[in-house]
Amino acid sequence: MTLHDIKAILEGIPLPVMVIDAGYRITTTNPALQELFGHDPGGMNAVTLLRQAAVLTTMDAALQDGRSADARFVFNGLSGEVVYNFRAAPLRDGQLVTGAVLSFEDRSQAEDSETIRRDFVANISHELRTPLTALTGFIETLRTTARDDPDARERFLGIMENEALRMNRMVSDLLSLSRVQADQHVRPRAEVNVAGVLRSVIATLEGKLKDAGISVTSEGIEGKARVQGDRDQLTQLFLNLIENAIKYGGAGKTIHLTLSPVDHDRALRKPAYRIDVRDEGEGIDALHLPRLTERFYRVDDHRSREMGGTGLGLAIVKHIVNRHRGRLKITSKQGVGSCFSVIIPTI
């Protein structure tokens, strides 16, 4: 089989695959592997490229012992850690091992799903216990002592409705988070005008802004800002951020929305667009900033519940940003306000 034949076969394989020779030098790669590493590592030494003990042992098994073997390979990319099942299978010319085929199967979704299931059981049982207890108590009261008290009945039914709506919002956010996490490692392919998304979100929230007595100033959203993305998810991202600014910005204050181009983002190593959502609220203690995107984490638990928060909004934002190969930056100063910055690569 010629080198041309091998390349043609590898290009038809959706998994990242490379071929190494007996000296661990990478001789052939496919497009999926080049996308994984961000370049074509052809000609490099596979030991230098991979550098994980379990992976090196697996390659040794294929090249030196002539047997296939598997290992866990953790790749640190822009969207965080991605876990692969790494497999090395020997190539033979008769009885002689001449090289190996190395493949990478993404196992992150399976591992993430298990973590999500464990977290779901622990967190949702805690989050739902309070409203369910309240509903049970009010139902019992309405059947007994408040049966003939119309004022109490109306008051209790109002509280029961609020608790039921909060549980419904929580279920909705959990479903959204689950969908976003399932797609996180699949980069969106559509072209989206993020400036148009921002204009649409502001129009959608016009009623909430008016009710809260909050105004919005915007800069840079009039034209076009093309990114590779998922329009629905980007809409949800900015809805969550601006709704948070409405909740915690304070009546009579202003939300400042800015879209600006970045010639070269150091972390992303490419041109990007930066979208800042800045409020004039009380601000957040620096102690809380690293944990804001954790599921169910709240700075002020009681206040968040009163405002209908589920503790999942920023977790959803984080996963959407990760899927778009961007980054989220949060800065805050107490007494001044908070700024949530989303940096997304340009096309």
SULNORHU-V937276 format. One record per pair of residues at least 12 apart in sequence whose C-alpha atoms are under 6 Angstrom apart, sorted by the first residue. I is the first residue (numbers start at 1). J is the second residue. D is the distance in whole Angstrom. If there is no record, write none. Layout:
<<I J D> <I J D>>
This chain:
<<10 30 5> <11 30 5> <16 32 5> <16 33 4> <16 103 6> <16 104 5> <17 30 6> <17 33 6> <17 102 6> <17 103 4> <18 101 6> <18 102 5> <19 100 6> <19 101 5> <20 99 5> <20 100 5> <21 98 6> <21 99 4> <22 98 5> <22 99 5> <24 45 6> <24 46 6> <25 44 6> <25 45 4> <25 46 6> <26 42 5> <26 43 5> <26 44 6> <27 42 6> <27 43 6> <54 71 6> <55 71 6> <59 88 6> <62 88 6> <62 89 6> <62 90 5> <66 90 6> <68 88 6> <68 89 4> <69 87 6> <69 88 6> <70 86 5> <70 87 4> <71 85 6> <71 86 5> <72 84 6> <72 85 5> <72 86 6> <73 86 6> <78 325 6> <79 322 5> <79 325 6> <82 108 6> <83 107 5> <83 108 5> <84 104 6> <84 105 5> <84 106 4> <84 107 5> <85 104 6> <85 105 5> <86 103 6> <86 104 5> <87 102 6> <87 103 5> <88 101 6> <88 102 5> <89 101 5> <131 163 5> <135 160 6> <170 310 6> <177 316 5> <184 323 4> <187 323 6> <188 229 5> <188 230 6> <189 228 6> <190 228 6> <190 229 5> <191 227 6> <191 228 5> <192 226 6> <192 227 5> <192 229 6> <193 224 6> <193 225 5> <193 226 5> <194 225 6> <195 221 5> <195 224 6> <195 225 6> <212 251 6> <213 251 5> <213 252 5> <214 251 6> <214 252 5> <214 253 5> <214 254 6> <215 254 5> <216 254 6> <216 255 5> <216 256 6> <217 256 5> <218 257 5> <218 258 6> <219 258 5> <220 259 5> <221 259 6> <227 346 5> <227 347 5> <228 347 6> <237 317 5> <240 313 6> <245 279 6> <248 281 6> <249 279 5> <249 280 5> <249 281 4> <250 281 6> <255 278 6> <255 279 5> <256 277 6> <256 278 5> <257 276 6> <257 277 5> <258 275 6> <258 276 5> <259 274 6> <259 275 5> <260 273 6> <260 274 5> <261 273 5> <271 345 6> <271 346 6> <272 344 5> <272 345 4> <272 346 5> <273 343 6> <273 344 5> <274 342 6> <274 343 4> <275 341 6> <275 342 5> <276 340 6> <276 341 4> <277 339 6> <277 340 5> <278 338 6> <278 339 4> <279 337 5> <279 338 6> <280 336 6> <280 337 4> <281 337 5> <282 334 6> <282 335 5> <282 337 6> <283 332 5> <283 333 5> <283 334 4> <283 335 6> <283 337 4> <283 338 5> <284 332 6> <284 334 6> <293 314 5> <293 315 5> <294 315 6> <295 312 5> <295 315 6> <296 311 4> <296 312 6> <297 311 6> <298 311 6> <326 343 5> <326 344 4> <327 343 5> <328 341 6> <328 342 5> <329 341 5>>
